[in-house]
Amino acid sequence: MKRYSTLIVILLAALFLSGCAKKYSTELTVDMAEFMYSPAEFTIPAGQEITLTLTNKGAVVHEFVIMNFGKAVSVPFSDDDEGNIYWEHEVQPGGSETVTFTAPSDIGDYEVICGTAGHIENNMRATLTVVNP
């Protein structure tokens, strides 16, 4: 009986520890279409190189724009927002591109938006969460 109790404790410990595993990646795949990102929430490690595959499944150009920490985009997106951009990339309709960038070093949530005219007004947003590596 003691043998089974030890086995159960080991299995429970393994399950608990697997639930504590880091839930972020340095590789992201994002689909973009009219007024949506899929997925719309991402978690990445601070300061690491991130590989991002963007696929535009829409009929118009879409952008993946990461705003600086603590900066929200204005509506409509305008030239005034350009100074608040951390990183951005655009993809043509039907296109797919893999790019890299260095994750911000500040821990927290960053707003991701599409800078294409009319898209922020239609709530094309996502959240990028930066965590300690």
PATITOR-912266 format. One record per atom (N, C-alpha, C): residue number from 1; chain; atom name; x, y, z. Coordinates in pm, 1 decimal. Example, Ala and Ser with C-alpha at 12.3 -4.5 7.8 and 13.67 -1.06 7.14 Angstrom:
residues 2
+-----+--------+-------+----------+----------+----------+
: num : cadena : atomo :     east :    north :       up :
+-----+--------+-------+----------+----------+----------+
:   1 :      A :     N :   1319.0 :   -569.0 :    780.0 :
:   1 :      A :    CA :   1230.0 :   -450.0 :    780.0 :
:   1 :      A :     C :   1320.0 :   -330.0 :    780.0 :
:   2 :      A :     N :   1285.0 :   -225.0 :    708.0 :
:   2 :      A :    CA :   1367.0 :   -106.0 :    714.0 :
:   2 :      A :     C :   1290.0 :      3.0 :    787.0 :
+-----+--------+-------+----------+----------+----------+
//
This chain:
residues 133
+-----+--------+-------+----------+----------+----------+
: num : cadena : atomo :     east :    north :       up :
+-----+--------+-------+----------+----------+----------+
:   1 :      A :     N :     81.9 :   -119.5 :      0.0 :
:   1 :      A :    CA :      0.0 :      0.0 :      0.0 :
:   1 :      A :     C :     86.1 :    125.6 :      0.0 :
:   2 :      A :     N :    195.5 :    121.8 :     78.3 :
:   2 :      A :    CA :    284.5 :    236.7 :     86.0 :
:   2 :      A :     C :    345.1 :    266.2 :    -51.0 :
:   3 :      A :     N :    372.4 :    160.5 :   -126.2 :
:   3 :      A :    CA :    429.2 :    176.4 :   -259.7 :
:   3 :      A :     C :    334.4 :    255.4 :   -350.3 :
:   4 :      A :     N :    205.4 :    225.2 :   -344.0 :
:   4 :      A :    CA :    106.6 :    297.3 :   -425.3 :
:   4 :      A :     C :     92.6 :    441.8 :   -379.8 :
:   5 :      A :     N :    101.0 :    465.7 :   -250.0 :
:   5 :      A :    CA :     93.1 :    601.7 :   -197.2 :
:   5 :      A :     C :    208.7 :    685.5 :   -247.9 :
:   6 :      A :     N :    326.8 :    630.9 :   -251.4 :
:   6 :      A :    CA :    443.9 :    702.4 :   -301.7 :
:   6 :      A :     C :    427.6 :    731.7 :   -449.7 :
:   7 :      A :     N :    379.1 :    635.8 :   -524.1 :
:   7 :      A :    CA :    356.8 :    654.6 :   -667.0 :
:   7 :      A :     C :    254.0 :    764.7 :   -691.6 :
:   8 :      A :     N :    148.0 :    766.8 :   -614.3 :
:   8 :      A :    CA :     44.7 :    869.9 :   -628.1 :
:   8 :      A :     C :    102.7 :   1008.0 :   -598.0 :
:   9 :      A :     N :    183.2 :   1019.3 :   -493.4 :
:   9 :      A :    CA :    245.8 :   1147.7 :   -458.2 :
:   9 :      A :     C :    336.1 :   1194.8 :   -571.7 :
:  10 :      A :     N :    413.4 :   1104.7 :   -629.2 :
:  10 :      A :    CA :    502.9 :   1141.4 :   -739.7 :
:  10 :      A :     C :    422.6 :   1187.2 :   -860.5 :
:  11 :      A :     N :    316.9 :   1117.0 :   -893.4 :
:  11 :      A :    CA :    232.7 :   1155.9 :  -1007.0 :
:  11 :      A :     C :    166.3 :   1290.9 :   -984.1 :
:  12 :      A :     N :    116.5 :   1313.6 :   -864.5 :
:  12 :      A :    CA :     54.9 :   1442.7 :   -833.5 :
:  12 :      A :     C :    156.3 :   1555.9 :   -841.4 :
:  13 :      A :     N :    275.9 :   1532.8 :   -792.2 :
:  13 :      A :    CA :    381.8 :   1633.7 :   -799.1 :
:  13 :      A :     C :    416.6 :   1665.0 :   -944.3 :
:  14 :      A :     N :    424.6 :   1562.6 :  -1027.6 :
:  14 :      A :    CA :    454.6 :   1583.1 :  -1169.1 :
:  14 :      A :     C :    344.8 :   1664.0 :  -1236.9 :
:  15 :      A :     N :    220.0 :   1633.8 :  -1207.9 :
:  15 :      A :    CA :    108.5 :   1710.1 :  -1264.3 :
:  15 :      A :     C :    112.2 :   1855.2 :  -1219.2 :
:  16 :      A :     N :    139.5 :   1876.6 :  -1091.5 :
:  16 :      A :    CA :    146.9 :   2012.1 :  -1038.1 :
:  16 :      A :     C :    257.9 :   2090.2 :  -1106.0 :
:  17 :      A :     N :    376.4 :   2030.3 :  -1117.5 :
:  17 :      A :    CA :    489.4 :   2099.2 :  -1177.5 :
:  17 :      A :     C :    467.4 :   2126.2 :  -1326.0 :
:  18 :      A :     N :    400.1 :   2036.1 :  -1394.7 :
:  18 :      A :    CA :    372.8 :   2060.0 :  -1536.9 :
:  18 :      A :     C :    275.6 :   2175.8 :  -1553.0 :
:  19 :      A :     N :    188.4 :   2197.3 :  -1458.0 :
:  19 :      A :    CA :     96.7 :   2311.2 :  -1461.4 :
:  19 :      A :     C :    166.8 :   2442.2 :  -1433.8 :
:  20 :      A :     N :    286.0 :   2437.0 :  -1375.6 :
:  20 :      A :    CA :    364.0 :   2557.0 :  -1345.2 :
:  20 :      A :     C :    457.1 :   2593.6 :  -1460.4 :
:  21 :      A :     N :    455.3 :   2518.2 :  -1567.4 :
:  21 :      A :    CA :    545.6 :   2544.4 :  -1678.5 :
:  21 :      A :     C :    516.3 :   2681.9 :  -1738.3 :
:  22 :      A :     N :    622.0 :   2741.7 :  -1793.6 :
:  22 :      A :    CA :    606.8 :   2872.7 :  -1856.1 :
:  22 :      A :     C :    512.0 :   2860.2 :  -1974.6 :
:  23 :      A :     N :    425.9 :   2960.0 :  -1991.3 :
:  23 :      A :    CA :    325.6 :   2955.9 :  -2096.2 :
:  23 :      A :     C :    348.1 :   3070.3 :  -2194.2 :
:  24 :      A :     N :    470.9 :   3079.2 :  -2243.2 :
:  24 :      A :    CA :    502.2 :   3178.4 :  -2343.9 :
:  24 :      A :     C :    593.2 :   3115.3 :  -2447.0 :
:  25 :      A :     N :    606.9 :   3182.8 :  -2558.1 :
:  25 :      A :    CA :    686.8 :   3128.4 :  -2666.0 :
:  25 :      A :     C :    766.7 :   3239.2 :  -2732.1 :
:  26 :      A :     N :    875.0 :   3202.4 :  -2798.8 :
:  26 :      A :    CA :    950.2 :   3297.7 :  -2879.2 :
:  26 :      A :     C :    911.2 :   3286.1 :  -3026.3 :
:  27 :      A :     N :    813.1 :   3199.8 :  -3054.3 :
:  27 :      A :    CA :    760.9 :   3184.9 :  -3189.9 :
:  27 :      A :     C :    609.4 :   3201.7 :  -3186.9 :
:  28 :      A :     N :    560.9 :   3297.7 :  -3264.3 :
:  28 :      A :    CA :    417.5 :   3324.8 :  -3269.6 :
:  28 :      A :     C :    368.3 :   3312.7 :  -3412.9 :
:  29 :      A :     N :    246.9 :   3263.7 :  -3427.1 :
:  29 :      A :    CA :    179.7 :   3257.5 :  -3556.7 :
:  29 :      A :     C :     47.1 :   3329.8 :  -3541.8 :
:  30 :      A :     N :     25.2 :   3430.2 :  -3627.7 :
:  30 :      A :    CA :    -94.4 :   3513.4 :  -3616.0 :
:  30 :      A :     C :   -160.9 :   3526.0 :  -3752.3 :
:  31 :      A :     N :   -290.9 :   3499.4 :  -3756.0 :
:  31 :      A :    CA :   -371.8 :   3524.3 :  -3875.0 :
:  31 :      A :     C :   -438.6 :   3659.2 :  -3859.3 :
:  32 :      A :     N :   -441.8 :   3734.3 :  -3969.2 :
:  32 :      A :    CA :   -508.4 :   3864.3 :  -3970.6 :
:  32 :      A :     C :   -615.3 :   3862.3 :  -4079.2 :
:  33 :      A :     N :   -729.6 :   3919.9 :  -4048.4 :
:  33 :      A :    CA :   -837.8 :   3933.4 :  -4145.2 :
:  33 :      A :     C :   -912.1 :   4061.3 :  -4109.6 :
:  34 :      A :     N :  -1017.9 :   4090.2 :  -4182.2 :
:  34 :      A :    CA :  -1088.0 :   4214.4 :  -4155.8 :
:  34 :      A :     C :  -1133.6 :   4219.6 :  -4010.7 :
:  35 :      A :     N :  -1069.9 :   4312.2 :  -3940.3 :
:  35 :      A :    CA :  -1103.3 :   4353.0 :  -3803.7 :
:  35 :      A :     C :  -1075.7 :   4248.3 :  -3695.8 :
:  36 :      A :     N :   -976.9 :   4155.8 :  -3721.0 :
:  36 :      A :    CA :   -944.7 :   4059.9 :  -3615.4 :
:  36 :      A :     C :   -804.9 :   4002.1 :  -3632.3 :
:  37 :      A :     N :   -748.8 :   3968.6 :  -3516.4 :
:  37 :      A :    CA :   -626.3 :   3890.1 :  -3507.8 :
:  37 :      A :     C :   -665.1 :   3756.4 :  -3445.8 :
:  38 :      A :     N :   -602.0 :   3650.1 :  -3492.3 :
:  38 :      A :    CA :   -627.1 :   3519.7 :  -3432.4 :
:  38 :      A :     C :   -494.4 :   3448.7 :  -3412.9 :
:  39 :      A :     N :   -454.8 :   3426.3 :  -3287.7 :
:  39 :      A :    CA :   -524.2 :   3462.1 :  -3163.8 :
:  39 :      A :     C :   -513.1 :   3612.1 :  -3137.3 :
:  40 :      A :     N :   -583.3 :   3658.5 :  -3036.2 :
:  40 :      A :    CA :   -583.8 :   3801.5 :  -3002.8 :
:  40 :      A :     C :   -508.0 :   3830.5 :  -2873.0 :
:  41 :      A :     N :   -445.2 :   3728.4 :  -2816.1 :
:  41 :      A :    CA :   -364.0 :   3746.4 :  -2695.3 :
:  41 :      A :     C :   -236.6 :   3665.0 :  -2711.4 :
:  42 :      A :     N :   -123.1 :   3728.5 :  -2678.2 :
:  42 :      A :    CA :      7.0 :   3665.2 :  -2694.0 :
:  42 :      A :     C :     89.4 :   3691.1 :  -2569.1 :
:  43 :      A :     N :    172.9 :   3595.8 :  -2530.4 :
:  43 :      A :    CA :    264.3 :   3613.8 :  -2418.0 :
:  43 :      A :     C :    404.2 :   3577.2 :  -2464.5 :
:  44 :      A :     N :    498.0 :   3669.3 :  -2441.9 :
:  44 :      A :    CA :    635.9 :   3648.8 :  -2485.4 :
:  44 :      A :     C :    732.3 :   3687.3 :  -2373.5 :
:  45 :      A :     N :    855.2 :   3633.6 :  -2376.0 :
:  45 :      A :    CA :    954.8 :   3666.9 :  -2273.6 :
:  45 :      A :     C :   1025.3 :   3799.6 :  -2305.1 :
:  46 :      A :     N :   1045.9 :   3880.5 :  -2204.6 :
:  46 :      A :    CA :   1110.6 :   4011.4 :  -2219.6 :
:  46 :      A :     C :   1250.8 :   3997.6 :  -2277.2 :
:  47 :      A :     N :   1284.2 :   4089.3 :  -2368.3 :
:  47 :      A :    CA :   1419.1 :   4100.0 :  -2421.3 :
:  47 :      A :     C :   1465.2 :   3990.3 :  -2514.7 :
:  48 :      A :     N :   1379.9 :   3894.5 :  -2545.5 :
:  48 :      A :    CA :   1417.5 :   3781.0 :  -2631.2 :
:  48 :      A :     C :   1384.4 :   3810.7 :  -2777.5 :
:  49 :      A :     N :   1456.5 :   3744.2 :  -2868.3 :
:  49 :      A :    CA :   1422.9 :   3755.5 :  -3009.2 :
:  49 :      A :     C :   1296.7 :   3673.5 :  -3035.2 :
:  50 :      A :     N :   1200.2 :   3736.0 :  -3099.2 :
:  50 :      A :    CA :   1070.9 :   3673.6 :  -3126.8 :
:  50 :      A :     C :   1058.5 :   3652.7 :  -3277.5 :
:  51 :      A :     N :   1018.4 :   3533.0 :  -3317.3 :
:  51 :      A :    CA :    989.5 :   3503.4 :  -3457.3 :
:  51 :      A :     C :    838.3 :   3506.2 :  -3472.6 :
:  52 :      A :     N :    791.5 :   3589.1 :  -3563.4 :
:  52 :      A :    CA :    648.1 :   3612.5 :  -3581.0 :
:  52 :      A :     C :    609.7 :   3580.6 :  -3724.8 :
:  53 :      A :     N :    518.4 :   3485.3 :  -3741.1 :
:  53 :      A :    CA :    465.4 :   3454.7 :  -3873.4 :
:  53 :      A :     C :    327.4 :   3518.0 :  -3883.6 :
:  54 :      A :     N :    315.0 :   3611.8 :  -3976.1 :
:  54 :      A :    CA :    189.6 :   3684.1 :  -3997.6 :
:  54 :      A :     C :    129.4 :   3639.7 :  -4130.3 :
:  55 :      A :     N :      2.7 :   3599.2 :  -4126.8 :
:  55 :      A :    CA :    -68.8 :   3560.0 :  -4247.6 :
:  55 :      A :     C :   -190.7 :   3649.2 :  -4262.7 :
:  56 :      A :     N :   -197.4 :   3717.5 :  -4376.1 :
:  56 :      A :    CA :   -309.8 :   3806.8 :  -4403.3 :
:  56 :      A :     C :   -414.2 :   3729.0 :  -4482.9 :
:  57 :      A :     N :   -522.1 :   3690.9 :  -4415.2 :
:  57 :      A :    CA :   -630.9 :   3618.0 :  -4479.6 :
:  57 :      A :     C :   -741.4 :   3711.6 :  -4526.2 :
:  58 :      A :     N :   -714.2 :   3840.7 :  -4520.3 :
:  58 :      A :    CA :   -814.0 :   3940.5 :  -4557.4 :
:  58 :      A :     C :   -798.5 :   3989.3 :  -4699.8 :
:  59 :      A :     N :   -881.5 :   4087.8 :  -4733.8 :
:  59 :      A :    CA :   -885.3 :   4142.9 :  -4868.7 :
:  59 :      A :     C :   -807.2 :   4273.1 :  -4882.1 :
:  60 :      A :     N :   -754.9 :   4325.8 :  -4769.4 :
:  60 :      A :    CA :   -679.6 :   4450.6 :  -4770.9 :
:  60 :      A :     C :   -550.7 :   4432.6 :  -4689.6 :
:  61 :      A :     N :   -461.6 :   4529.7 :  -4701.3 :
:  61 :      A :    CA :   -337.8 :   4528.0 :  -4623.1 :
:  61 :      A :     C :   -373.1 :   4531.9 :  -4474.9 :
:  62 :      A :     N :   -302.2 :   4449.8 :  -4395.6 :
:  62 :      A :    CA :   -317.5 :   4454.1 :  -4249.5 :
:  62 :      A :     C :   -181.5 :   4478.2 :  -4187.1 :
:  63 :      A :     N :   -183.6 :   4542.5 :  -4071.2 :
:  63 :      A :    CA :    -61.3 :   4572.4 :  -3998.0 :
:  63 :      A :     C :    -65.6 :   4507.4 :  -3860.4 :
:  64 :      A :     N :     52.6 :   4475.5 :  -3810.2 :
:  64 :      A :    CA :     70.3 :   4428.1 :  -3673.6 :
:  64 :      A :     C :    156.2 :   4535.4 :  -3608.1 :
:  65 :      A :     N :     91.5 :   4621.9 :  -3531.8 :
:  65 :      A :    CA :    158.3 :   4737.0 :  -3471.3 :
:  65 :      A :     C :    157.6 :   4720.3 :  -3319.9 :
:  66 :      A :     N :    277.0 :   4714.1 :  -3260.6 :
:  66 :      A :    CA :    289.2 :   4706.6 :  -3114.6 :
:  66 :      A :     C :    315.8 :   4847.0 :  -3063.8 :
:  67 :      A :     N :    227.6 :   4895.4 :  -2978.9 :
:  67 :      A :    CA :    245.7 :   5028.6 :  -2920.9 :
:  67 :      A :     C :    346.7 :   5020.5 :  -2806.8 :
:  68 :      A :     N :    411.9 :   5132.2 :  -2776.0 :
:  68 :      A :    CA :    503.6 :   5137.9 :  -2662.2 :
:  68 :      A :     C :    428.7 :   5108.1 :  -2533.3 :
:  69 :      A :     N :    501.3 :   5060.3 :  -2433.5 :
:  69 :      A :    CA :    443.0 :   5027.3 :  -2303.9 :
:  69 :      A :     C :    371.2 :   5149.3 :  -2245.9 :
:  70 :      A :     N :    247.5 :   5127.7 :  -2205.2 :
:  70 :      A :    CA :    169.1 :   5234.1 :  -2143.2 :
:  70 :      A :     C :    107.4 :   5332.8 :  -2240.4 :
:  71 :      A :     N :    124.7 :   5311.1 :  -2369.5 :
:  71 :      A :    CA :     69.7 :   5402.5 :  -2470.2 :
:  71 :      A :     C :    -48.3 :   5336.7 :  -2540.3 :
:  72 :      A :     N :   -156.3 :   5409.2 :  -2545.4 :
:  72 :      A :    CA :   -275.6 :   5362.2 :  -2615.9 :
:  72 :      A :     C :   -287.1 :   5439.4 :  -2746.7 :
:  73 :      A :     N :   -340.1 :   5374.4 :  -2846.1 :
:  73 :      A :    CA :   -357.2 :   5437.7 :  -2975.9 :
:  73 :      A :     C :   -476.6 :   5533.2 :  -2972.0 :
:  74 :      A :     N :   -467.3 :   5640.7 :  -3050.3 :
:  74 :      A :    CA :   -582.3 :   5730.5 :  -3060.6 :
:  74 :      A :     C :   -675.3 :   5677.6 :  -3169.4 :
:  75 :      A :     N :   -797.4 :   5720.1 :  -3162.7 :
:  75 :      A :    CA :   -895.2 :   5681.6 :  -3264.4 :
:  75 :      A :     C :   -940.6 :   5808.7 :  -3333.5 :
:  76 :      A :     N :   -918.7 :   5822.4 :  -3462.0 :
:  76 :      A :    CA :   -854.8 :   5726.0 :  -3551.4 :
:  76 :      A :     C :   -703.4 :   5726.5 :  -3535.7 :
:  77 :      A :     N :   -639.6 :   5616.8 :  -3578.5 :
:  77 :      A :    CA :   -494.1 :   5605.9 :  -3580.2 :
:  77 :      A :     C :   -441.7 :   5715.9 :  -3670.8 :
:  78 :      A :     N :   -342.5 :   5790.9 :  -3622.5 :
:  78 :      A :    CA :   -295.0 :   5905.2 :  -3701.5 :
:  78 :      A :     C :   -144.5 :   5921.7 :  -3688.8 :
:  79 :      A :     N :    -92.1 :   6023.2 :  -3754.4 :
:  79 :      A :    CA :     50.7 :   6053.6 :  -3747.0 :
:  79 :      A :     C :     95.0 :   6079.6 :  -3603.6 :
:  80 :      A :     N :      3.1 :   6126.1 :  -3518.7 :
:  80 :      A :    CA :     36.3 :   6151.8 :  -3378.2 :
:  80 :      A :     C :     73.9 :   6022.8 :  -3305.2 :
:  81 :      A :     N :     27.9 :   5909.2 :  -3354.3 :
:  81 :      A :    CA :     56.9 :   5779.6 :  -3291.1 :
:  81 :      A :     C :    193.9 :   5724.0 :  -3330.2 :
:  82 :      A :     N :    250.0 :   5771.6 :  -3439.0 :
:  82 :      A :    CA :    374.8 :   5715.0 :  -3491.1 :
:  82 :      A :     C :    486.9 :   5715.0 :  -3387.1 :
:  83 :      A :     N :    496.0 :   5816.8 :  -3303.0 :
:  83 :      A :    CA :    600.6 :   5823.8 :  -3201.1 :
:  83 :      A :     C :    579.5 :   5727.1 :  -3085.9 :
:  84 :      A :     N :    462.4 :   5664.6 :  -3079.4 :
:  84 :      A :    CA :    430.1 :   5571.1 :  -2971.6 :
:  84 :      A :     C :    435.6 :   5425.0 :  -3015.1 :
:  85 :      A :     N :    493.4 :   5399.0 :  -3132.7 :
:  85 :      A :    CA :    502.4 :   5262.9 :  -3185.7 :
:  85 :      A :     C :    632.9 :   5198.6 :  -3142.2 :
:  86 :      A :     N :    622.9 :   5077.7 :  -3086.5 :
:  86 :      A :    CA :    741.9 :   5000.2 :  -3050.7 :
:  86 :      A :     C :    796.0 :   4926.7 :  -3173.6 :
:  87 :      A :     N :    705.6 :   4860.9 :  -3249.1 :
:  87 :      A :    CA :    745.1 :   4781.0 :  -3365.6 :
:  87 :      A :     C :    622.6 :   4762.2 :  -3453.0 :
:  88 :      A :     N :    644.3 :   4752.2 :  -3584.9 :
:  88 :      A :    CA :    530.6 :   4730.0 :  -3675.5 :
:  88 :      A :     C :    574.2 :   4656.6 :  -3801.5 :
:  89 :      A :     N :    476.6 :   4587.2 :  -3860.7 :
:  89 :      A :    CA :    498.6 :   4518.9 :  -3986.9 :
:  89 :      A :     C :    363.8 :   4506.3 :  -4057.9 :
:  90 :      A :     N :    366.3 :   4520.7 :  -4190.5 :
:  90 :      A :    CA :    242.2 :   4505.2 :  -4266.7 :
:  90 :      A :     C :    255.9 :   4391.1 :  -4365.4 :
:  91 :      A :     N :    140.1 :   4330.9 :  -4396.1 :
:  91 :      A :    CA :    135.3 :   4217.3 :  -4488.6 :
:  91 :      A :     C :     25.3 :   4242.8 :  -4590.3 :
:  92 :      A :     N :     58.6 :   4219.2 :  -4715.4 :
:  92 :      A :    CA :    -36.4 :   4237.8 :  -4825.2 :
:  92 :      A :     C :   -145.4 :   4130.1 :  -4820.7 :
:  93 :      A :     N :   -261.8 :   4157.0 :  -4880.6 :
:  93 :      A :    CA :   -370.9 :   4058.9 :  -4882.9 :
:  93 :      A :     C :   -323.8 :   3925.5 :  -4942.4 :
:  94 :      A :     N :   -358.1 :   3817.3 :  -4873.7 :
:  94 :      A :    CA :   -321.3 :   3683.5 :  -4919.3 :
:  94 :      A :     C :   -176.4 :   3647.2 :  -4892.4 :
:  95 :      A :     N :   -100.7 :   3738.5 :  -4833.3 :
:  95 :      A :    CA :     40.4 :   3714.0 :  -4808.8 :
:  95 :      A :     C :     68.3 :   3653.9 :  -4672.1 :
:  96 :      A :     N :    188.2 :   3599.0 :  -4659.0 :
:  96 :      A :    CA :    234.2 :   3545.9 :  -4532.0 :
:  96 :      A :     C :    382.3 :   3578.0 :  -4521.0 :
:  97 :      A :     N :    423.8 :   3631.9 :  -4406.8 :
:  97 :      A :    CA :    563.3 :   3668.2 :  -4387.1 :
:  97 :      A :     C :    607.6 :   3627.0 :  -4247.8 :
:  98 :      A :     N :    732.9 :   3583.3 :  -4240.2 :
:  98 :      A :    CA :    793.6 :   3552.2 :  -4111.6 :
:  98 :      A :     C :    901.3 :   3656.7 :  -4086.3 :
:  99 :      A :     N :    890.5 :   3724.2 :  -3972.8 :
:  99 :      A :    CA :    980.9 :   3832.4 :  -3935.7 :
:  99 :      A :     C :   1028.3 :   3811.2 :  -3792.1 :
: 100 :      A :     N :   1129.4 :   3885.1 :  -3752.4 :
: 100 :      A :    CA :   1176.4 :   3877.6 :  -3614.5 :
: 100 :      A :     C :   1183.6 :   4017.2 :  -3555.0 :
: 101 :      A :     N :   1168.9 :   4024.1 :  -3423.2 :
: 101 :      A :    CA :   1189.7 :   4147.6 :  -3349.6 :
: 101 :      A :     C :   1233.2 :   4111.2 :  -3208.8 :
: 102 :      A :     N :   1289.7 :   4207.1 :  -3139.1 :
: 102 :      A :    CA :   1330.4 :   4185.3 :  -3000.9 :
: 102 :      A :     C :   1217.0 :   4231.0 :  -2910.4 :
: 103 :      A :     N :   1174.3 :   4142.8 :  -2822.7 :
: 103 :      A :    CA :   1064.8 :   4175.4 :  -2730.4 :
: 103 :      A :     C :   1105.8 :   4292.3 :  -2641.7 :
: 104 :      A :     N :   1008.4 :   4374.0 :  -2603.7 :
: 104 :      A :    CA :   1037.9 :   4483.8 :  -2511.1 :
: 104 :      A :     C :   1095.1 :   4430.3 :  -2380.0 :
: 105 :      A :     N :   1166.7 :   4514.5 :  -2308.4 :
: 105 :      A :    CA :   1223.1 :   4473.1 :  -2179.7 :
: 105 :      A :     C :   1129.8 :   4505.5 :  -2063.3 :
: 106 :      A :     N :   1035.8 :   4597.6 :  -2084.2 :
: 106 :      A :    CA :    939.7 :   4631.1 :  -1978.0 :
: 106 :      A :     C :    831.6 :   4523.7 :  -1969.4 :
: 107 :      A :     N :    810.6 :   4472.1 :  -1847.8 :
: 107 :      A :    CA :    710.6 :   4369.0 :  -1822.8 :
: 107 :      A :     C :    572.3 :   4434.1 :  -1820.1 :
: 108 :      A :     N :    475.1 :   4369.2 :  -1884.2 :
: 108 :      A :    CA :    338.0 :   4420.3 :  -1880.6 :
: 108 :      A :     C :    265.2 :   4395.1 :  -2010.4 :
: 109 :      A :     N :    148.1 :   4459.4 :  -2022.7 :
: 109 :      A :    CA :     63.4 :   4443.1 :  -2140.8 :
: 109 :      A :     C :     86.6 :   4556.3 :  -2239.8 :
: 110 :      A :     N :     92.6 :   4518.8 :  -2366.4 :
: 110 :      A :    CA :    111.4 :   4613.0 :  -2475.7 :
: 110 :      A :     C :     -7.9 :   4601.6 :  -2569.6 :
: 111 :      A :     N :    -52.3 :   4714.2 :  -2620.5 :
: 111 :      A :    CA :   -161.9 :   4714.4 :  -2716.4 :
: 111 :      A :     C :   -106.7 :   4685.4 :  -2855.7 :
: 112 :      A :     N :   -173.8 :   4595.0 :  -2927.3 :
: 112 :      A :    CA :   -142.1 :   4564.4 :  -3066.3 :
: 112 :      A :     C :   -262.5 :   4609.2 :  -3147.6 :
: 113 :      A :     N :   -236.1 :   4683.2 :  -3255.4 :
: 113 :      A :    CA :   -347.0 :   4732.4 :  -3338.3 :
: 113 :      A :     C :   -311.4 :   4718.3 :  -3485.8 :
: 114 :      A :     N :   -412.1 :   4732.3 :  -3569.8 :
: 114 :      A :    CA :   -392.0 :   4742.2 :  -3714.0 :
: 114 :      A :     C :   -404.8 :   4888.9 :  -3750.7 :
: 115 :      A :     N :   -300.2 :   4943.6 :  -3812.9 :
: 115 :      A :    CA :   -299.6 :   5084.7 :  -3848.1 :
: 115 :      A :     C :   -367.5 :   5116.6 :  -3980.1 :
: 116 :      A :     N :   -422.4 :   5016.6 :  -4047.6 :
: 116 :      A :    CA :   -494.7 :   5040.7 :  -4172.7 :
: 116 :      A :     C :   -618.1 :   5125.8 :  -4142.3 :
: 117 :      A :     N :   -641.2 :   5224.9 :  -4225.8 :
: 117 :      A :    CA :   -752.3 :   5318.4 :  -4203.9 :
: 117 :      A :     C :   -883.1 :   5244.2 :  -4177.2 :
: 118 :      A :     N :   -949.5 :   5282.6 :  -4068.5 :
: 118 :      A :    CA :  -1079.3 :   5226.8 :  -4031.5 :
: 118 :      A :     C :  -1071.3 :   5100.1 :  -3947.1 :
: 119 :      A :     N :   -956.0 :   5038.7 :  -3934.5 :
: 119 :      A :    CA :   -948.1 :   4911.1 :  -3862.4 :
: 119 :      A :     C :   -949.3 :   4927.8 :  -3710.9 :
: 120 :      A :     N :   -884.7 :   5028.5 :  -3658.9 :
: 120 :      A :    CA :   -889.2 :   5049.2 :  -3514.1 :
: 120 :      A :     C :  -1030.7 :   5089.9 :  -3472.5 :
: 121 :      A :     N :  -1098.7 :   5160.7 :  -3558.7 :
: 121 :      A :    CA :  -1237.9 :   5199.0 :  -3530.7 :
: 121 :      A :     C :  -1328.3 :   5076.2 :  -3524.4 :
: 122 :      A :     N :  -1289.0 :   4970.9 :  -3592.7 :
: 122 :      A :    CA :  -1365.4 :   4846.2 :  -3591.3 :
: 122 :      A :     C :  -1303.8 :   4744.3 :  -3495.4 :
: 123 :      A :     N :  -1224.6 :   4796.6 :  -3402.1 :
: 123 :      A :    CA :  -1170.3 :   4718.5 :  -3289.7 :
: 123 :      A :     C :  -1073.2 :   4607.3 :  -3330.1 :
: 124 :      A :     N :   -991.1 :   4632.7 :  -3433.1 :
: 124 :      A :    CA :   -887.8 :   4534.9 :  -3468.3 :
: 124 :      A :     C :   -771.0 :   4556.9 :  -3372.9 :
: 125 :      A :     N :   -778.7 :   4487.1 :  -3258.5 :
: 125 :      A :    CA :   -681.6 :   4499.8 :  -3149.8 :
: 125 :      A :     C :   -645.2 :   4362.1 :  -3096.2 :
: 126 :      A :     N :   -530.2 :   4358.5 :  -3029.6 :
: 126 :      A :    CA :   -486.4 :   4238.5 :  -2959.4 :
: 126 :      A :     C :   -405.0 :   4285.1 :  -2838.7 :
: 127 :      A :     N :   -370.9 :   4191.2 :  -2751.0 :
: 127 :      A :    CA :   -290.3 :   4221.7 :  -2633.3 :
: 127 :      A :     C :   -164.8 :   4135.9 :  -2635.8 :
: 128 :      A :     N :    -50.3 :   4201.2 :  -2623.0 :
: 128 :      A :    CA :     78.7 :   4135.0 :  -2613.6 :
: 128 :      A :     C :    125.4 :   4148.9 :  -2468.4 :
: 129 :      A :     N :    142.6 :   4037.7 :  -2400.1 :
: 129 :      A :    CA :    189.5 :   4039.8 :  -2261.1 :
: 129 :      A :     C :    335.3 :   3998.0 :  -2258.0 :
: 130 :      A :     N :    418.2 :   4083.3 :  -2198.6 :
: 130 :      A :    CA :    561.3 :   4056.4 :  -2185.9 :
: 130 :      A :     C :    588.2 :   4013.8 :  -2042.1 :
: 131 :      A :     N :    655.3 :   3899.2 :  -2025.2 :
: 131 :      A :    CA :    681.3 :   3841.8 :  -1892.3 :
: 131 :      A :     C :    831.8 :   3822.2 :  -1872.3 :
: 132 :      A :     N :    871.6 :   3802.2 :  -1748.2 :
: 132 :      A :    CA :   1010.6 :   3768.3 :  -1718.3 :
: 132 :      A :     C :   1044.1 :   3634.9 :  -1782.0 :
: 133 :      A :     N :   1161.3 :   3625.3 :  -1845.7 :
: 133 :      A :    CA :   1197.9 :   3497.2 :  -1907.1 :
: 133 :      A :     C :   1230.4 :   3390.4 :  -1804.8 :
+-----+--------+-------+----------+----------+----------+
//
